[in-house]
Amino acid sequence: MKSILVGKSDTNKIYFIVDSVHPDADCVIKNKIGDVKVENFWEYIDNHPQTQKILNTKFHDYLWNGHQSKTNIHWYSVFVSKSLPIREELLTGAIIVKDVLQRQAKSLEFENRAMDFVLAKNTGQWSRKMIANWIEAPGQKFKKGKRKKKSKNG
Protein backbone atom coordinates (compact mmCIF):
# COMPACT_ATOMS: atom_id res chain seq x y z
CA MET A 1 0.00 0.00 0.00
CA LYS A 2 1.58 3.27 -1.14
CA SER A 3 0.65 6.45 0.68
CA ILE A 4 1.79 10.05 0.95
CA LEU A 5 1.71 12.28 4.02
CA VAL A 6 -0.61 15.12 3.01
CA GLY A 7 -1.43 16.92 6.24
CA LYS A 8 -1.82 17.05 9.97
CA SER A 9 -4.88 17.42 12.18
CA ASP A 10 -4.29 17.96 15.90
CA THR A 11 -1.71 15.26 16.71
CA ASN A 12 -2.78 12.99 13.84
CA LYS A 13 -0.86 12.57 10.60
CA ILE A 14 -3.02 12.22 7.49
CA TYR A 15 -1.86 9.97 4.65
CA PHE A 16 -3.53 9.68 1.25
CA ILE A 17 -3.40 6.14 -0.13
CA VAL A 18 -2.08 6.50 -3.67
CA ASP A 19 -2.96 3.04 -4.95
CA SER A 20 -6.40 2.75 -3.34
CA VAL A 21 -9.23 1.72 -5.65
CA HIS A 22 -11.89 1.96 -2.97
CA PRO A 23 -13.22 5.50 -2.32
CA ASP A 24 -14.12 4.70 1.30
CA ALA A 25 -10.63 3.45 2.18
CA ASP A 26 -8.22 6.01 0.76
CA CYS A 27 -6.92 7.65 3.92
CA VAL A 28 -4.80 6.48 6.84
CA ILE A 29 -4.90 8.43 10.08
CA LYS A 30 -1.91 7.81 12.34
CA ASN A 31 -1.90 9.22 15.88
CA LYS A 32 1.18 10.13 17.91
CA ILE A 33 1.21 6.71 19.61
CA GLY A 34 1.38 4.99 16.22
CA ASP A 35 -2.17 3.60 16.10
CA VAL A 36 -3.59 3.70 12.58
CA LYS A 37 -7.06 3.58 11.07
CA VAL A 38 -8.31 3.62 7.48
CA GLU A 39 -11.05 6.05 6.51
CA ASN A 40 -12.58 8.00 3.65
CA PHE A 41 -10.19 10.87 2.93
CA TRP A 42 -12.69 13.58 1.97
CA GLU A 43 -15.08 12.70 4.77
CA TYR A 44 -12.26 12.97 7.29
CA ILE A 45 -11.15 16.34 5.85
CA ASP A 46 -14.73 17.65 5.95
CA ASN A 47 -15.01 16.69 9.62
CA HIS A 48 -11.61 18.24 10.50
CA PRO A 49 -11.53 21.72 8.94
CA GLN A 50 -8.49 22.71 11.03
CA THR A 51 -6.29 20.33 8.98
CA GLN A 52 -2.87 21.73 8.15
CA LYS A 53 -2.26 20.93 4.47
CA ILE A 54 1.12 20.09 2.98
CA LEU A 55 1.55 21.91 -0.35
CA ASN A 56 5.22 21.41 -1.26
CA THR A 57 4.95 19.10 -4.34
CA LYS A 58 2.90 18.87 -7.53
CA PHE A 59 0.96 16.00 -6.01
CA HIS A 60 0.03 17.94 -2.88
CA ASP A 61 -0.93 21.04 -4.83
CA TYR A 62 -3.12 19.05 -7.22
CA LEU A 63 -4.73 17.07 -4.36
CA TRP A 64 -5.69 20.17 -2.37
CA ASN A 65 -6.30 22.68 -5.18
CA GLY A 66 -6.96 20.65 -8.35
CA HIS A 67 -10.73 20.79 -7.96
CA GLN A 68 -10.59 24.54 -8.63
CA SER A 69 -8.92 24.20 -12.04
CA LYS A 70 -10.06 23.38 -15.58
CA THR A 71 -9.09 19.74 -14.99
CA ASN A 72 -11.83 19.29 -12.40
CA ILE A 73 -13.14 16.11 -14.07
CA HIS A 74 -9.66 14.55 -14.10
CA TRP A 75 -9.11 15.56 -10.45
CA TYR A 76 -12.45 14.01 -9.43
CA SER A 77 -11.66 10.80 -11.35
CA VAL A 78 -8.27 10.48 -9.63
CA PHE A 79 -8.96 11.58 -6.06
CA VAL A 80 -12.64 10.89 -5.45
CA SER A 81 -14.07 8.17 -7.69
CA LYS A 82 -10.71 6.39 -8.16
CA SER A 83 -11.58 5.61 -11.78
CA LEU A 84 -8.18 6.88 -13.01
CA PRO A 85 -4.74 6.12 -11.58
CA ILE A 86 -2.44 8.89 -10.41
CA ARG A 87 0.06 9.80 -13.13
CA GLU A 88 3.70 9.14 -12.30
CA GLU A 89 4.76 12.71 -13.11
CA LEU A 90 2.45 13.94 -10.36
CA LEU A 91 4.25 11.74 -7.83
CA THR A 92 7.68 13.19 -8.66
CA GLY A 93 9.14 14.76 -5.55
CA ALA A 94 6.54 13.30 -3.18
CA ILE A 95 7.77 10.94 -0.47
CA ILE A 96 5.89 7.66 -0.80
CA VAL A 97 5.48 5.56 2.33
CA LYS A 98 5.09 1.90 1.39
CA ASP A 99 3.90 0.42 4.70
CA VAL A 100 1.99 3.08 6.63
CA LEU A 101 -0.19 0.42 8.30
CA GLN A 102 2.96 -1.37 9.50
CA ARG A 103 1.67 -4.67 8.16
CA GLN A 104 5.16 -5.94 7.39
CA ALA A 105 6.31 -5.28 10.95
CA LYS A 106 3.25 -7.02 12.40
CA SER A 107 3.68 -9.94 10.02
CA LEU A 108 7.33 -10.25 10.99
CA GLU A 109 6.38 -10.19 14.69
CA PHE A 110 3.92 -13.08 14.15
CA GLU A 111 6.53 -15.00 12.15
CA ASN A 112 9.07 -14.56 14.95
CA ARG A 113 6.58 -15.74 17.57
CA ALA A 114 5.72 -18.78 15.46
CA MET A 115 9.41 -19.60 14.98
CA ASP A 116 9.99 -19.29 18.76
CA PHE A 117 7.12 -21.70 19.38
CA VAL A 118 8.41 -24.25 16.85
CA LEU A 119 11.94 -23.98 18.20
CA ALA A 120 10.77 -24.37 21.82
CA LYS A 121 8.58 -27.33 20.87
CA ASN A 122 11.34 -29.08 18.92
CA THR A 123 13.95 -28.62 21.65
CA GLY A 124 11.62 -29.70 24.45
CA GLN A 125 11.73 -26.31 26.13
CA TRP A 126 8.07 -25.66 25.45
CA SER A 127 6.87 -28.63 27.49
CA ARG A 128 9.20 -27.74 30.38
CA LYS A 129 7.86 -24.17 30.38
CA MET A 130 4.27 -25.39 30.32
CA ILE A 131 4.88 -27.83 33.18
CA ALA A 132 6.68 -25.17 35.22
CA ASN A 133 3.79 -22.75 34.75
CA TRP A 134 1.29 -25.48 35.61
CA ILE A 135 3.11 -26.53 38.79
CA GLU A 136 3.62 -22.94 39.97
CA ALA A 137 0.03 -21.91 39.26
CA PRO A 138 -1.32 -19.82 42.16
CA GLY A 139 -3.96 -21.44 44.32
CA GLN A 140 -3.09 -24.94 43.12
CA LYS A 141 -1.79 -27.57 45.56
CA PHE A 142 0.28 -30.38 44.14
CA LYS A 143 1.89 -33.45 45.59
CA LYS A 144 4.72 -35.09 43.68
CA GLY A 145 3.68 -33.30 40.50
CA LYS A 146 0.06 -34.46 40.65
CA ARG A 147 -3.11 -32.73 41.71
CA LYS A 148 -4.81 -33.64 44.96
CA LYS A 149 -8.07 -35.37 44.40
CA LYS A 150 -11.06 -33.85 46.13
CA SER A 151 -13.26 -36.15 48.11
CA LYS A 152 -16.76 -36.77 46.81
CA ASN A 153 -18.23 -35.51 50.08
CA GLY A 154 -16.99 -32.08 49.92
C-alpha positions as CSV (number, residue, x, y, z in Angstrom):
1,M,0.0,0.0,0.0
2,K,1.6,3.3,-1.1
3,S,0.6,6.5,0.7
4,I,1.8,10.0,1.0
5,L,1.7,12.3,4.0
6,V,-0.6,15.1,3.0
7,G,-1.4,16.9,6.2
8,K,-1.8,17.0,10.0
9,S,-4.9,17.4,12.2
10,D,-4.3,18.0,15.9
11,T,-1.7,15.3,16.7
12,N,-2.8,13.0,13.8
13,K,-0.9,12.6,10.6
14,I,-3.0,12.2,7.5
15,Y,-1.9,10.0,4.6
16,F,-3.5,9.7,1.2
17,I,-3.4,6.1,-0.1
18,V,-2.1,6.5,-3.7
19,D,-3.0,3.0,-5.0
20,S,-6.4,2.8,-3.3
21,V,-9.2,1.7,-5.6
22,H,-11.9,2.0,-3.0
23,P,-13.2,5.5,-2.3
24,D,-14.1,4.7,1.3
25,A,-10.6,3.5,2.2
26,D,-8.2,6.0,0.8
27,C,-6.9,7.6,3.9
28,V,-4.8,6.5,6.8
29,I,-4.9,8.4,10.1
30,K,-1.9,7.8,12.3
31,N,-1.9,9.2,15.9
32,K,1.2,10.1,17.9
33,I,1.2,6.7,19.6
34,G,1.4,5.0,16.2
35,D,-2.2,3.6,16.1
36,V,-3.6,3.7,12.6
37,K,-7.1,3.6,11.1
38,V,-8.3,3.6,7.5
39,E,-11.1,6.0,6.5
40,N,-12.6,8.0,3.7
41,F,-10.2,10.9,2.9
42,W,-12.7,13.6,2.0
43,E,-15.1,12.7,4.8
44,Y,-12.3,13.0,7.3
45,I,-11.2,16.3,5.8
46,D,-14.7,17.7,5.9
47,N,-15.0,16.7,9.6
48,H,-11.6,18.2,10.5
49,P,-11.5,21.7,8.9
50,Q,-8.5,22.7,11.0
51,T,-6.3,20.3,9.0
52,Q,-2.9,21.7,8.1
53,K,-2.3,20.9,4.5
54,I,1.1,20.1,3.0
55,L,1.6,21.9,-0.3
56,N,5.2,21.4,-1.3
57,T,4.9,19.1,-4.3
58,K,2.9,18.9,-7.5
59,F,1.0,16.0,-6.0
60,H,0.0,17.9,-2.9
61,D,-0.9,21.0,-4.8
62,Y,-3.1,19.0,-7.2
63,L,-4.7,17.1,-4.4
64,W,-5.7,20.2,-2.4
65,N,-6.3,22.7,-5.2
66,G,-7.0,20.7,-8.4
67,H,-10.7,20.8,-8.0
68,Q,-10.6,24.5,-8.6
69,S,-8.9,24.2,-12.0
70,K,-10.1,23.4,-15.6
71,T,-9.1,19.7,-15.0
72,N,-11.8,19.3,-12.4
73,I,-13.1,16.1,-14.1
74,H,-9.7,14.6,-14.1
75,W,-9.1,15.6,-10.4
76,Y,-12.4,14.0,-9.4
77,S,-11.7,10.8,-11.3
78,V,-8.3,10.5,-9.6
79,F,-9.0,11.6,-6.1
80,V,-12.6,10.9,-5.4
81,S,-14.1,8.2,-7.7
82,K,-10.7,6.4,-8.2
83,S,-11.6,5.6,-11.8
84,L,-8.2,6.9,-13.0
85,P,-4.7,6.1,-11.6
86,I,-2.4,8.9,-10.4
87,R,0.1,9.8,-13.1
88,E,3.7,9.1,-12.3
89,E,4.8,12.7,-13.1
90,L,2.4,13.9,-10.4
91,L,4.3,11.7,-7.8
92,T,7.7,13.2,-8.7
93,G,9.1,14.8,-5.5
94,A,6.5,13.3,-3.2
95,I,7.8,10.9,-0.5
96,I,5.9,7.7,-0.8
97,V,5.5,5.6,2.3
98,K,5.1,1.9,1.4
99,D,3.9,0.4,4.7
100,V,2.0,3.1,6.6
101,L,-0.2,0.4,8.3
102,Q,3.0,-1.4,9.5
103,R,1.7,-4.7,8.2
104,Q,5.2,-5.9,7.4
105,A,6.3,-5.3,11.0
106,K,3.2,-7.0,12.4
107,S,3.7,-9.9,10.0
108,L,7.3,-10.3,11.0
109,E,6.4,-10.2,14.7
110,F,3.9,-13.1,14.2
111,E,6.5,-15.0,12.1
112,N,9.1,-14.6,15.0
113,R,6.6,-15.7,17.6
114,A,5.7,-18.8,15.5
115,M,9.4,-19.6,15.0
116,D,10.0,-19.3,18.8
117,F,7.1,-21.7,19.4
118,V,8.4,-24.3,16.8
119,L,11.9,-24.0,18.2
120,A,10.8,-24.4,21.8
121,K,8.6,-27.3,20.9
122,N,11.3,-29.1,18.9
123,T,13.9,-28.6,21.6
124,G,11.6,-29.7,24.5
125,Q,11.7,-26.3,26.1
126,W,8.1,-25.7,25.4
127,S,6.9,-28.6,27.5
128,R,9.2,-27.7,30.4
129,K,7.9,-24.2,30.4
130,M,4.3,-25.4,30.3
131,I,4.9,-27.8,33.2
132,A,6.7,-25.2,35.2
133,N,3.8,-22.8,34.7
134,W,1.3,-25.5,35.6
135,I,3.1,-26.5,38.8
136,E,3.6,-22.9,40.0
137,A,0.0,-21.9,39.3
138,P,-1.3,-19.8,42.2
139,G,-4.0,-21.4,44.3
140,Q,-3.1,-24.9,43.1
141,K,-1.8,-27.6,45.6
142,F,0.3,-30.4,44.1
143,K,1.9,-33.5,45.6
144,K,4.7,-35.1,43.7
145,G,3.7,-33.3,40.5
146,K,0.1,-34.5,40.6
147,R,-3.1,-32.7,41.7
148,K,-4.8,-33.6,45.0
149,K,-8.1,-35.4,44.4
150,K,-11.1,-33.9,46.1
151,S,-13.3,-36.2,48.1
152,K,-16.8,-36.8,46.8
153,N,-18.2,-35.5,50.1
154,G,-17.0,-32.1,49.9
